[in-house]
Amino acid sequence: MSTIFAKPESALRRAEELIHVGQKQAALEALHDLITSRRCRSWQKPLEKAMMRYVELCVDLRKGRFAKDGLIQYSRIVCQQQLNNVSSLEEVVKHFMHLSSKKAEEAAMDHQAQALDVHDLEAPEDLMLSYVSGKDRSESDTPYLKFLWETYRTVLEVLRNNSKLEALYAMAAHKAFQFCKQYKRSAEFRRLCEMIRNHLANLNRSYRDRPDLTAPESCQLYLDTRVEQLKIAAELSLSQEAFRSVEDIHGLMSMVQRTPKPSVLAVYYAKLTEIFWTSESHYLYHAYARLELFNLHKCHNKNLTRKDLQLLASSALLAALSVTPYYDHESGLSHLELENEKGRSSRMANLLNSSFDSKRENREKVSRASLLSELAARGVVSCASQEVQDLYNLMEHEFLPLDLASKVQPLFSKISTIGGKLSSAPSVPEIQLSQYQPALEKLTTLRVLQQASRVFQSMRIDTLSRMIPFFDFNVVEKIAVDAVKHNFVAMKVDHLSGAVRFSNTEIESDVFGASHLIGALADSLNKAVHKPSEVGSLAGVVEKEHQRLLARKSIIEKRKEDYERQILEKEKAEEAKRLSIQKKSADEERERLLKDRRLREQQRIRQEIEDRAQREIGKTEQKVTKQGAMELVSHYLAYRMSRQGMEKRLEKLAKRMDHLERARRQEEAPLIEEAFRRRVEEEKVLHEQEQLRENEISEQRHAGDLLEKKRLSRFLEHKNAFQERVVQRREAEFLSLTKEREERISQLVSSRRRERETARKLTYYLKMEEQRIQRAREEEEQRIQRAREEEEQRIQRAREEEEQREEEERERREEAPPARSNQPWRRRSGPSANSSSSGSWRH
């Protein structure tokens, strides 16, 4: 056991000597005893050097437990007492993380693919090495990768919830996120997010230097950490963890009641669009996130170009169109499912609340119709590209059951080529409008089925397949089944006859049921008027039915309250269990540290006693006598006997406690059995009484039902007669309506045929008139061309004649003899004189 040094210089010097002779473990223990000793209570520069050497040894020997103990003691006892010493802890932590990451990178260069084979870095090391392939497993990079993960966990635990260390905490969290991204560690990333989440949850406890989230700097650091967490979750394709990160950001903003920067909000809504797009049931919230992203850039991005604005508006409008038309249809859902859906919708809507006010109520329920209205009101439709606007008009405002698919196909081809990165918003991911094409094709199919059901009664399957060229008929049939399930369209597929039949049976049945109930009510009232003796009994029946409905309503409300109370109790139990587990782990860690400290203290005391005895023996080695040796031996034997006596007393006390516990259990066993037997008998009697009471109630109810049946059997003949009359009248009305519908359809077909004939004649006339105007224009151009050519020929002939006359004139002048002069050296005036003069000079 190493000696505890009073000065850090001495401990550091002793550690260097041990390292030099190859005893790194002994050197680590010597520095550990120095750091955890009670003698070292004030910070000094040599202590920082000793701590640097201490973390280096922890990294070399992969002693994560020692590193955690040393950092905790160094942060609590030394650095947190004075503000100016926080930089010392920062340097130590940075050095520790740098060494750990360097070791992991060096090991990964030699064993690059083995780290990804290990599923869980927190598994035992022997189990991890069994996953690693290769001849020399001792040189694998997995232990260093595990140690690097433990390093980040240790640093975050040491630096958590301290206002002086919050910047260092944020830096360590960012490095831990990058570690998970670099090595594709999904499981560790989930644990890291949960750890940071617990640190924030425990922030409200009474810490001495806890951060103040209302301060702008602290809030921004925590927010940047959550945004980085969201980015890494999206890059690792962890949708659930990314959604929880979004909830963390929203919860943090709701806690501090502050609106973040527009750049942070842009990342927030961009990641929300990616998360909601992964699930078809969340397309509506994806569209709302696109709308919020559009509004954010339009209001706060001063560098936003027209092209980027058009791309954002187009993506928002296409996202809204991609929502299924019957998305918010709630028919067929139970009360519990409606409550769960309401809670989930409220939870999603809160995430889209840009004000981050936890007390804000959503006045209007989010739906596809309200979203499209909001898009039109905020000018998103007008900012979108022309192709997207045309598609929106065709889908929502046009009625083209036969030509809808053929008209939207070219638009799909153009829209699929639109996309790219926003030049004015580099933090927003690339937008590609082609991602909405499958959802838009499904919407087109639903619109064709809906519009066809309003016009046709039946249709051939092959005709319907040609009207919807996007999918095979089996896919169209699946889409139709879902639409019928949600009462969006009424149709049946008859594969035997190869036809699809559309109907409005639901509307007719509703009308028939309403008229039937009104008629039955009138008949009953008429009979009641003619039989006054039965009015009193009818009033009693009505009162009884009213009481039964009130009781049923109270039962339903009670069941609802019981279910909500069970859910609340379950959540409280889970929270209590989590807190107890966390408290238990903290107590175990504290107990372990206390035990280790006591053990080291005992070892230190024993070592000091032995050293002192050795020194005394060394001093009296030459002067010892027989009497002195006897006294020394007697003292030693007395010490041994007292220690053995203490151990025997402890063993006797433990044995006595065991006997007392065994006797207590033997005495209470028959009492417990007797209490259990009495409880069984009481419950048996209670069960028999309840059974008898239930039988009596059932017999009374059965007798009342028989009397009611006997009373109502008198109305059976009248009911059948009335039903027959109503059915006959409805059949006649149905036949007349069918005939009127056929006549109306025939008139519509003939009118459309006349319209097509008129349009065809008008088209032919316009085409012939256009051809006549074209021919006249061509003839005029030809006449002008011929006149221009004749004029050019005339001018050419006149020019040639002029040149011919000039040539003849020149020839005549050359043939004429020149006139003589007395002064041949003087020049003559005119062109001929010039030419003669030049000839004389040349001659």
C-alpha positions in Angstrom: 0.0 0.0 0.0 1.4 3.4 -1.0 2.0 6.2 1.4 -0.3 9.2 1.3 1.8 12.3 0.6 1.1 15.7 2.1 2.2 17.6 -0.9 1.2 17.1 -4.6 4.8 17.5 -5.7 5.9 14.5 -3.7 3.0 12.3 -4.9 3.7 13.3 -8.5 7.4 12.6 -8.1 6.6 9.2 -6.6 4.2 8.4 -9.4 6.8 9.2 -12.0 9.3 6.9 -10.3 6.7 4.1 -10.3 5.9 4.7 -14.0 9.5 4.6 -14.9 9.9 1.1 -13.4 6.7 -0.1 -15.1 4.3 0.0 -12.1 1.5 2.1 -13.5 -1.2 0.7 -11.3 0.7 1.6 -8.2 1.3 5.1 -9.5 -2.4 5.5 -10.2 -3.3 4.4 -6.7 -0.8 6.8 -5.2 -2.3 9.7 -7.2 -5.8 8.5 -6.3 -5.0 8.6 -2.6 -3.6 12.1 -2.9 -6.7 13.4 -4.7 -9.2 11.7 -2.4 -7.3 12.5 0.8 -8.7 15.0 3.4 -5.3 16.7 3.6 -5.8 18.2 0.2 -8.5 20.8 0.6 -7.1 23.9 -1.3 -6.3 24.2 -5.0 -2.8 24.8 -6.2 -1.0 24.5 -9.5 0.9 21.3 -8.7 -2.4 19.6 -7.9 -3.5 20.3 -11.5 -0.4 18.7 -12.9 -1.0 15.7 -10.7 -4.6 15.5 -12.0 -3.3 15.6 -15.6 -1.0 12.7 -14.9 -3.8 10.9 -13.1 -6.2 11.0 -16.1 -3.3 9.9 -18.4 -2.8 6.8 -16.3 -6.6 6.2 -16.2 -6.7 6.3 -20.0 -3.7 4.0 -20.4 -5.0 1.4 -18.0 -8.7 2.0 -19.0 -9.7 2.6 -15.4 -13.1 4.4 -15.8 -14.0 4.0 -12.1 -10.8 5.7 -10.9 -11.3 8.5 -13.4 -14.8 9.1 -12.2 -13.9 9.2 -8.6 -10.9 11.5 -9.2 -13.0 14.0 -11.3 -15.8 14.1 -8.8 -13.4 14.8 -5.9 -11.4 17.3 -8.0 -14.6 19.2 -9.0 -16.4 19.1 -5.6 -13.5 19.7 -3.2 -11.1 21.8 -5.3 -12.4 23.6 -8.3 -15.9 24.6 -7.2 -14.8 26.6 -4.1 -13.4 29.4 -6.2 -14.6 30.8 -9.5 -11.2 31.4 -10.9 -10.3 27.7 -10.6 -13.0 26.5 -13.0 -10.6 26.8 -15.9 -8.3 24.2 -14.2 -11.2 21.6 -14.3 -11.9 22.6 -17.8 -8.3 21.9 -18.9 -8.4 18.6 -17.1 -11.6 17.5 -18.7 -10.6 18.5 -22.2 -7.3 16.6 -21.7 -9.1 13.6 -20.5 -11.6 13.5 -23.5 -8.7 14.2 -25.9 -6.7 11.3 -24.7 -9.6 8.9 -24.8 -10.7 9.9 -28.3 -7.1 9.7 -29.5 -6.7 6.1 -28.1 -10.0 5.1 -29.7 -9.1 6.5 -33.1 -5.7 4.8 -33.0 -7.3 1.5 -32.2 -10.0 2.0 -34.8 -7.4 2.5 -37.6 -6.1 -1.0 -37.0 -9.6 -2.6 -36.5 -11.9 -0.4 -38.5 -14.9 -2.7 -38.9 -14.9 -4.5 -35.6 -16.4 -1.7 -33.4 -19.6 -1.8 -35.4 -20.1 -5.5 -34.7 -20.7 -4.9 -31.0 -24.4 -4.1 -30.3 -24.0 -2.7 -26.7 -20.9 -1.0 -25.3 -22.2 -1.4 -21.8 -22.1 -5.2 -21.9 -19.3 -7.0 -20.0 -15.9 -6.8 -21.8 -15.7 -10.6 -22.2 -19.0 -10.7 -23.9 -18.0 -7.8 -26.2 -14.8 -9.5 -27.2 -16.7 -12.6 -28.2 -18.4 -10.6 -30.9 -15.1 -9.5 -32.3 -13.6 -11.6 -35.1 -9.9 -12.0 -35.6 -7.0 -13.8 -34.2 -5.8 -11.3 -31.6 -8.8 -10.1 -29.7 -6.7 -8.4 -27.1 -5.8 -5.7 -29.6 -9.4 -4.9 -30.6 -10.6 -1.3 -30.5 -13.7 -2.3 -28.6 -12.3 -1.8 -25.1 -11.0 1.7 -26.0 -14.4 2.4 -27.7 -16.2 1.4 -24.5 -13.8 3.5 -22.4 -14.4 6.5 -24.7 -18.2 6.1 -24.1 -17.6 5.8 -20.4 -15.5 9.0 -20.6 -18.3 11.0 -22.1 -20.8 9.6 -19.5 -18.4 10.4 -16.6 -17.7 13.9 -17.8 -21.4 14.7 -18.2 -22.2 13.3 -14.8 -19.5 15.4 -13.2 -20.4 18.6 -15.0 -24.2 18.4 -14.8 -26.4 21.1 -13.2 -23.6 23.6 -12.4 -23.9 27.2 -13.6 -20.1 27.6 -13.6 -19.6 24.6 -15.8 -22.6 24.8 -18.2 -20.5 25.8 -21.2 -18.1 22.9 -20.6 -21.2 20.6 -20.2 -22.5 21.7 -23.6 -19.2 21.1 -25.2 -19.0 17.6 -23.8 -22.5 16.8 -24.9 -21.7 17.9 -28.4 -18.6 15.7 -28.5 -20.7 12.8 -27.2 -23.2 13.3 -30.0 -20.5 13.3 -32.6 -19.1 10.1 -31.1 -22.5 8.4 -31.6 -22.7 9.8 -35.1 -19.1 8.7 -36.1 -19.4 5.2 -34.8 -23.2 4.7 -35.6 -24.0 4.0 -32.0 -27.8 4.0 -31.8 -28.2 2.3 -28.4 -25.7 4.6 -26.8 -27.3 7.7 -28.4 -30.6 6.7 -26.8 -28.9 6.4 -23.4 -27.2 9.7 -23.9 -30.5 11.5 -24.7 -32.1 9.9 -21.6 -29.2 11.0 -19.4 -29.4 14.6 -20.6 -33.1 14.5 -20.2 -32.8 13.3 -16.6 -30.2 16.0 -15.9 -32.7 18.7 -17.0 -35.5 17.0 -15.0 -33.4 17.1 -11.8 -32.5 20.8 -12.3 -35.2 22.0 -10.0 -33.6 20.3 -7.0 -31.8 22.3 -4.4 -28.3 22.5 -5.9 -25.9 25.2 -4.8 -24.8 26.4 -8.2 -27.7 25.2 -10.4 -28.1 27.0 -13.8 -30.7 29.7 -14.2 -32.7 28.8 -17.4 -34.2 32.3 -17.4 -30.8 33.7 -18.3 -30.4 34.1 -22.1 -26.9 32.6 -22.2 -27.9 29.5 -20.2 -31.1 29.0 -22.1 -29.3 29.3 -25.5 -26.7 26.7 -24.4 -29.3 24.1 -23.4 -31.3 24.8 -26.5 -28.3 24.4 -28.8 -27.6 21.1 -27.1 -31.1 19.9 -27.9 -31.0 21.1 -31.5 -27.7 19.2 -32.0 -29.4 16.1 -30.4 -32.3 16.5 -32.9 -29.9 16.7 -35.9 -27.9 13.6 -34.9 -31.2 11.7 -34.3 -32.3 12.5 -37.8 -29.0 11.5 -39.3 -29.1 8.2 -37.4 -32.7 7.6 -38.7 -34.0 7.3 -35.1 -37.5 8.7 -35.7 -38.8 8.0 -32.2 -35.8 9.6 -30.5 -36.0 12.5 -32.9 -39.6 13.0 -31.9 -38.7 12.9 -28.2 -35.9 15.5 -28.9 -38.5 17.8 -30.5 -40.7 17.4 -27.4 -37.6 18.2 -25.3 -37.1 21.5 -27.2 -40.7 22.4 -26.9 -40.8 21.6 -23.2 -37.6 23.6 -22.6 -39.1 26.6 -24.4 -42.4 26.2 -22.6 -40.5 26.1 -19.3 -38.6 29.3 -19.8 -41.4 31.1 -21.8 -39.0 32.4 -24.4 -39.2 32.3 -28.2 -36.0 31.0 -29.7 -34.0 32.5 -32.6 -35.5 32.2 -36.1 -32.5 30.1 -37.2 -33.2 27.6 -34.4 -36.9 27.6 -35.3 -36.0 26.9 -38.9 -34.1 23.7 -37.9 -36.9 22.8 -35.5 -39.7 22.9 -38.1 -37.5 21.4 -40.8 -36.8 18.4 -38.6 -40.5 18.2 -37.7 -41.4 17.9 -41.4 -39.0 14.9 -41.7 -40.3 13.2 -38.6 -44.0 13.6 -39.5 -43.4 12.5 -43.1 -42.1 9.0 -41.9 -45.7 8.1 -40.9 -48.7 8.4 -43.2 -51.0 9.1 -40.3 -49.0 12.3 -39.6 -49.2 13.8 -43.1 -51.5 16.6 -41.7 -48.9 17.7 -39.1 -46.2 17.5 -41.8 -48.2 20.0 -43.8 -48.7 22.3 -40.8 -44.9 22.1 -40.2 -44.3 23.1 -43.8 -46.7 26.0 -43.4 -44.9 27.2 -40.3 -41.6 26.9 -42.1 -42.9 29.0 -45.0 -44.2 31.7 -42.6 -41.0 31.8 -40.7 -38.8 32.3 -43.7 -41.2 34.8 -45.3 -41.3 37.0 -42.1 -37.7 36.7 -40.8 -35.4 35.7 -43.7 -34.3 38.9 -45.4 -32.1 37.1 -47.9 -35.0 34.9 -49.2 -35.1 34.8 -53.0 -38.3 34.5 -55.1 -37.2 31.0 -56.2 -36.8 29.8 -52.6 -40.1 31.3 -51.6 -41.8 29.6 -54.5 -40.3 26.3 -53.6 -41.4 26.6 -49.9 -44.9 27.6 -50.9 -45.1 24.7 -53.4 -43.9 22.2 -50.8 -46.5 23.5 -48.3 -49.4 23.3 -50.7 -48.4 19.8 -52.0 -48.0 18.6 -48.4 -51.6 19.8 -47.7 -52.9 18.1 -50.8 -51.1 14.8 -49.8 -53.3 14.5 -46.7 -56.1 12.0 -47.2 -59.5 13.7 -47.6 -61.1 11.6 -44.9 -58.2 12.0 -42.5 -60.2 13.6 -39.7 -63.2 11.3 -40.1 -64.0 9.7 -36.8 -66.9 7.3 -37.5 -66.6 3.8 -36.1 -64.2 4.7 -33.3 -64.9 3.8 -29.7 -65.0 6.3 -26.9 -61.6 5.3 -25.6 -60.1 5.5 -29.1 -61.7 9.0 -29.6 -60.1 10.2 -26.3 -56.7 8.8 -27.3 -57.0 10.4 -30.7 -57.9 13.7 -29.1 -55.0 13.5 -26.8 -52.6 12.7 -29.6 -53.9 15.5 -31.8 -53.5 18.0 -28.9 -50.0 16.7 -28.3 -49.0 17.1 -32.0 -50.7 20.5 -32.2 -48.7 21.8 -29.2 -45.4 20.9 -31.0 -46.5 23.1 -33.9 -47.4 26.0 -31.6 -44.8 28.7 -32.5 -45.6 30.7 -29.4 -44.4 27.9 -27.0 -47.1 28.8 -24.5 -48.2 25.8 -22.5 -51.4 27.4 -21.4 -52.6 28.2 -25.0 -55.8 26.4 -26.1 -56.3 25.4 -29.7 -59.5 27.1 -30.6 -60.0 25.2 -33.9 -59.3 21.6 -34.5 -56.6 20.9 -37.0 -58.0 19.4 -40.2 -57.4 19.2 -43.9 -60.1 21.7 -44.7 -58.9 24.3 -42.2 -55.3 23.9 -43.4 -56.3 24.5 -47.0 -58.3 27.6 -46.0 -55.3 28.9 -44.0 -53.0 28.3 -47.0 -55.3 30.4 -49.2 -55.7 33.1 -46.6 -51.9 33.5 -46.0 -51.1 33.7 -49.7 -49.3 30.4 -50.0 -51.4 29.3 -53.0 -50.5 32.5 -55.0 -46.8 32.1 -54.1 -46.6 28.5 -55.4 -45.5 27.6 -58.9 -48.0 27.6 -61.7 -47.9 23.8 -62.0 -48.7 23.3 -58.4 -51.6 25.9 -58.6 -53.1 24.1 -61.6 -52.9 20.8 -59.7 -54.6 22.4 -56.7 -57.4 23.7 -58.8 -57.9 20.3 -60.5 -58.0 18.4 -57.2 -60.1 20.7 -55.2 -62.3 22.8 -57.5 -62.8 20.9 -60.8 -65.3 18.1 -61.6 -63.7 15.9 -64.2 -64.4 12.2 -63.4 -63.3 11.0 -66.9 -60.4 13.3 -67.6 -58.9 14.1 -64.2 -56.1 11.5 -64.3 -55.1 12.4 -67.8 -54.9 16.1 -66.9 -52.8 15.7 -63.8 -50.3 13.3 -65.3 -48.3 16.0 -67.2 -48.4 18.1 -64.0 -46.9 15.3 -62.0 -44.0 14.9 -64.6 -43.2 18.7 -64.3 -43.5 18.8 -60.5 -41.3 15.8 -60.0 -38.4 17.7 -61.5 -38.7 20.7 -59.1 -36.6 20.8 -56.0 -33.2 21.7 -54.6 -31.4 23.3 -51.7 -32.5 26.7 -50.5 -29.7 29.2 -51.2 -30.9 31.6 -48.4 -31.4 28.9 -45.8 -28.4 26.4 -45.6 -29.7 24.8 -42.4 -33.0 23.6 -44.1 -32.6 20.2 -45.8 -33.0 19.8 -49.5 -36.6 20.0 -50.7 -37.7 17.6 -53.5 -41.3 17.8 -54.6 -41.2 14.3 -56.1 -41.6 12.9 -52.6 -45.3 13.9 -52.7 -46.1 12.1 -56.0 -47.3 8.7 -54.5 -49.6 10.5 -52.1 -50.9 12.8 -54.9 -51.6 9.7 -57.1 -53.6 8.2 -54.3 -55.5 11.5 -53.9 -56.3 11.5 -57.6 -57.6 7.9 -57.4 -59.9 8.9 -54.5 -61.2 12.0 -56.4 -61.9 9.9 -59.5 -63.9 7.4 -57.4 -65.7 10.1 -55.6 -66.7 12.0 -58.8 -67.6 8.9 -60.7 -69.9 7.8 -57.9 -71.9 11.0 -58.3 -72.4 10.5 -62.0 -72.5 6.8 -62.7 -74.5 3.9 -61.2 -72.1 1.2 -62.5 -68.9 1.0 -64.5 -66.8 -1.7 -66.1 -63.6 -2.6 -64.2 -61.4 -2.2 -67.3 -63.0 1.3 -67.9 -62.2 2.3 -64.3 -58.6 0.9 -64.7 -58.1 3.1 -67.8 -59.4 6.1 -65.9 -56.7 5.5 -63.2 -53.4 4.7 -65.0 -51.3 5.1 -61.9 -52.0 1.8 -60.2 -53.1 -1.7 -61.0 -56.7 -2.5 -60.2 -55.8 -4.5 -57.0 -54.2 -1.4 -55.6 -57.2 0.7 -56.6 -59.4 -1.8 -54.9 -57.4 -1.5 -51.6 -57.7 2.3 -51.8 -61.5 1.9 -52.4 -61.9 -0.4 -49.5 -60.3 2.1 -47.1 -62.5 4.9 -48.6 -65.7 2.9 -48.1 -64.6 2.0 -44.6 -64.4 5.8 -43.8 -67.7 6.6 -45.6 -65.9 8.6 -48.2 -67.5 6.8 -51.2 -70.2 4.1 -51.5 -69.3 1.4 -54.0 -69.1 -2.4 -54.5 -66.8 -4.4 -56.8 -68.5 -7.3 -58.5 -65.8 -9.5 -60.0 -68.3 -12.0 -61.4 -69.8 -9.5 -63.7 -66.6 -7.4 -64.0 -68.3 -4.2 -62.9 -68.1 -1.6 -60.2 -71.4 -0.4 -58.7 -71.9 2.9 -57.0 -74.8 3.6 -54.7 -76.1 6.1 -52.1 -77.7 3.5 -49.9 -76.6 5.2 -46.7 -78.5 8.3 -47.5 -81.6 6.5 -48.5 -81.5 4.3 -45.4 -81.2 7.4 -43.3 -84.2 9.0 -44.9 -86.2 5.8 -44.7 -85.3 5.3 -41.0 -86.3 8.9 -40.1 -89.6 8.7 -41.9 -90.3 5.3 -40.3 -89.6 6.6 -36.9 -91.8 9.7 -37.4 -94.7 7.5 -38.7 -94.4 5.1 -35.8 -94.4 8.0 -33.4 -97.6 9.5 -35.0 -99.3 6.1 -34.9 -98.5 5.6 -31.2 -99.7 9.1 -30.3 -103.0 8.5 -32.2 -103.6 5.3 -30.3 -102.7 6.9 -27.0 -105.2 9.6 -27.6 -108.0 7.1 -28.2 -107.0 5.0 -25.1 -106.7 7.4 -22.2 -106.4 4.5 -19.8 -103.0 3.6 -21.1 -101.6 7.2 -20.8 -100.6 6.7 -17.2 -98.8 3.4 -17.9 -97.0 5.1 -20.9 -95.9 7.9 -18.6 -94.5 5.4 -16.2 -92.6 3.6 -19.0 -91.2 6.9 -20.2 -90.1 7.8 -16.7 -88.5 4.4 -16.3 -86.7 4.7 -19.6 -85.5 8.2 -18.6 -84.1 6.9 -15.3 -82.4 4.0 -17.1 -80.7 6.4 -19.5 -79.6 8.6 -16.7 -78.2 5.6 -14.9 -76.4 4.4 -18.0 -74.9 7.9 -18.5 -73.6 7.9 -14.9 -72.1 4.5 -15.4 -70.3 5.6 -18.5 -69.0 8.7 -16.8 -67.9 6.6 -13.8 -66.1 4.2 -16.1 -64.4 7.0 -17.9 -63.3 8.5 -14.5 -62.0 5.1 -13.4 -60.0 4.6 -16.5 -58.5 8.1 -16.3 -57.7 7.5 -12.6 -56.1 4.1 -13.5 -53.9 5.7 -16.2 -52.9 8.5 -13.7 -52.1 5.9 -11.0 -50.1 3.9 -13.5 -48.1 6.9 -14.5 -47.5 7.9 -10.9 -46.4 4.3 -10.1 -44.0 4.3 -13.1 -42.6 7.6 -12.1 -42.2 6.5 -8.5 -40.6 3.3 -9.6 -38.2 5.2 -11.8 -37.3 7.6 -9.0 -36.8 4.7 -6.6 -34.5 2.9 -9.0 -32.6 6.1 -9.6 -32.4 6.8 -5.8 -31.3 3.2 -5.2 -28.5 3.4 -7.7 -27.4 6.7 -6.2 -27.5 5.2 -2.7 -25.5 2.2 -3.9 -22.9 4.4 -5.6 -22.7 6.6 -2.4 -22.4 3.4 -0.3 -19.7 2.0 -2.5 -17.7 5.2 -2.4 -18.1 5.4 1.4 -17.0 1.7 1.7 -14.0 2.3 -0.5 -13.0 5.3 1.5 -13.3 3.4 4.8 -11.4 0.5 3.4 -8.6 2.8 2.2 -8.6 4.6 5.5 -8.3 1.3 7.4 -5.5 0.2 5.1 -3.8 3.5 5.6 -4.0 3.2 9.4 -2.9 -0.3 9.3 0.0 0.6 7.1 0.9 3.5 9.4 0.8 1.2 12.4 3.1 -1.3 10.7 5.4 1.4 9.5 5.6 2.9 13.0 6.2 -0.6 14.5 8.9 -1.2 11.9 10.6 2.1 12.8 10.4 1.4 16.5 11.8 -2.1 16.0 14.6 -0.5 13.9 15.4 2.0 16.6 15.5 -0.6 19.5 17.1 -3.3 17.4 20.4 -3.0 19.2 19.0 -2.2 22.7 16.3 -4.9 23.0 16.3 -7.1 26.1 14.5 -10.2 27.1 12.0 -8.2 29.2 11.3 -5.8 26.3 10.7 -8.6 23.9 8.3 -10.2 26.3 6.3 -7.0 26.7 6.2 -6.5 22.9 4.9 -10.0 22.4 2.3 -9.6 25.2 1.0 -6.4 23.7 0.7 -8.0 20.3 -1.2 -11.1 21.8 -3.5 -8.8 23.8 -4.4 -6.9 20.6 -5.1 -10.2 18.7 -7.2 -11.5 21.6 -9.3 -8.4 21.8 -9.9 -8.5 18.0 -10.9 -12.2 18.1 -13.2 -11.4 21.1 -14.9 -8.7 19.1 -15.4 -11.0 16.1 -16.8 -13.8 18.4 -19.3 -11.3 20.0 -20.4 -10.2 16.5 -21.0 -13.8 15.4 -22.9 -14.5 18.6 -25.1 -11.5 18.1 -25.8 -12.5 14.4 -26.8 -16.0 15.5 -29.1 -14.6 18.2 -30.8 -12.4 15.6 -31.3 -15.4 13.3 -32.9 -17.3 16.1 -35.2 -14.5 17.1 -36.4 -14.0 13.5 -37.0 -17.7 13.1 -39.0 -17.8 16.3 -41.1 -14.8 15.2 -42.0 -16.4 11.9 -42.9 -19.7 13.6 -45.2 -17.9 15.9 -46.9 -15.7 13.3 -47.5 -18.6 10.8 -50.7 -20.1 12.4 -52.0 -16.6 13.0 -51.7 -15.8 9.3 -53.4 -19.1 8.3 -56.3 -18.4 10.7 -56.7 -14.9 9.3 -56.7 -16.2 5.8 -59.3 -18.9 6.6 -61.6 -16.3 8.2 -61.2 -14.0 5.2 -62.1 -16.9 2.8 -65.3 -17.8 4.8 -66.4 -14.1 4.9 -65.9 -13.7 1.1 -67.8 -17.0 0.5 -70.8 -15.8 2.4 -70.6 -12.4 0.7 -70.5 -14.1 -2.7 -73.5 -16.3 -2.0 -75.5 -13.2 -0.9 -74.5 -11.3 -4.0 -75.5 -14.3 -6.2 -79.0 -14.5 -4.6 -79.5 -10.8 -5.0 -78.5 -11.0 -8.7 -80.9 -13.9 -9.3 -83.8 -12.0 -7.8 -83.0 -8.9 -9.9 -82.8 -11.1 -13.1 -86.2 -12.8 -12.3 -87.8 -9.4 -11.8 -86.3 -8.1 -15.0 -87.5 -11.2 -16.9 -91.0 -10.9 -15.6 -91.2 -7.2 -16.6 -89.9 -8.0 -20.1 -92.6 -10.7 -20.5 -95.3 -8.2 -19.6 -93.8 -5.6 -22.0 -93.8 -8.2 -24.8 -97.4 -9.1 -24.1 -98.4 -5.4 -24.2 -96.6 -4.7 -27.4 -97.8 -7.8 -29.2 -101.1 -6.1 -29.8 -99.4 -3.5 -32.1 -97.7 -6.2 -34.3 -100.5 -6.3 -37.0 -100.7 -2.6 -37.2 -97.0 -2.3 -37.4 -96.8 -4.9 -40.3 -99.6 -3.1 -42.2 -97.9 0.3 -41.7 -94.6 -1.2 -42.8 -96.1 -2.7 -45.9 -97.7 0.7 -46.8 -94.5 2.5 -46.3 -92.5 0.0 -48.3 -94.9 0.2 -51.2 -94.9 4.0 -51.2 -91.1 4.0 -51.0 -90.9 1.5 -53.9 -93.1 3.8 -56.0 -91.1 6.8 -55.1 -87.9 4.9 -55.8 -89.1 3.9 -59.3 -90.2 7.5 -60.0 -86.9 8.9 -58.8 -85.0 6.3 -60.9 -87.0 7.2 -64.0 -86.4 10.9 -63.4 -82.7 10.3 -62.9 -82.5 8.3 -66.1 -84.4 11.1 -68.0 -82.1 13.7 -66.4 -79.0 11.7 -67.4 -80.3 11.3 -71.0 -81.0 15.0 -71.2 -77.6 15.7 -69.8 -76.0 13.3 -72.3 -77.9 14.8 -75.2 -77.1 18.4 -74.1 -73.4 17.5 -73.8 -73.6 15.9 -77.2 -75.1 19.1 -78.7 -72.4 21.1 -76.9 -69.7 18.9 -78.3 -71.2 19.2 -81.8 -71.4 23.0 -81.5 -67.9 23.1 -80.1 -66.7 20.9 -83.0 -68.4 23.1 -85.6 -67.1 26.2 -84.0 -63.6 24.7 -83.9 -63.9 23.7 -87.6 -65.1 27.2 -88.6 -62.3 28.9 -86.6 -59.8 26.5 -88.2 -61.1 27.2 -91.8 -61.1 31.0 -91.1 -57.6 30.8 -89.7 -56.5 28.9 -92.9 -58.2 31.5 -95.1 -56.4 34.4 -93.3 -53.2 32.4 -93.5 -53.5 32.0 -97.3 -54.4 35.6 -97.8 -51.4 36.6 -95.7 -49.1 34.3 -97.7 -50.5 35.7 -101.1 -49.9 39.3 -99.9 -46.4 38.4 -98.9 -45.7 36.8 -102.3 -47.1 39.8 -104.2 -44.9 42.1 -102.1 -41.9 39.8 -102.7 -42.5 39.8 -106.5 -42.9 43.7 -106.6 -39.7 44.0 -104.5 -37.8 41.6 -106.9 -39.1 43.5 -110.0 -38.0 46.9 -108.5 -34.6 45.4 -107.8 -34.3 44.1 -111.3 -35.4 47.5 -112.8 -32.8 49.3 -110.7 -30.2 46.7 -111.7 -30.9 47.2 -115.4 -30.8 51.0 -115.0 -27.5 50.8 -113.2 -26.1 48.5 -116.0 -27.3 50.9 -118.7 -25.7 53.8 -116.9 -22.4 51.9 -116.6 -22.6 51.0 -120.3 -23.1 54.6 -121.3 -20.1 55.7 -119.1 -18.0 53.0 -120.7 -18.9 54.1 -124.2 -18.2 57.8 -123.3 -14.8 56.9 -121.9 -13.9 54.9 -125.0 -14.8 57.9 -127.2 -12.6 60.2 -125.2 -9.7 57.8 -125.4 -10.1 57.5 -129.2 -10.1 61.3 -129.8 -6.6 63.0 -130.5 -5.3 65.2 -127.7 -4.9 69.0 -128.2 -1.4 70.4 -128.4 -0.1 73.2 -126.2 3.0 75.6 -126.2 3.7 74.7 -122.6 3.7 71.0 -122.2 5.0 71.1 -118.6 1.8 73.0 -117.3 -1.0 70.8 -116.0 -4.5 71.0 -117.5 -7.6 71.3 -115.5 -10.2 68.5 -115.5 -9.9 64.7 -115.5 -8.5 64.4 -119.0 -5.8 67.0 -118.2 -4.8 65.1 -115.2 -4.6 61.8 -117.0 -2.5 63.4 -119.9 -0.3 65.1 -117.5 0.4 61.9 -115.6 1.1 60.2 -118.8 3.6 62.9 -119.9 5.4 62.7 -116.6 5.6 59.0 -116.9 6.9 59.2 -120.4 
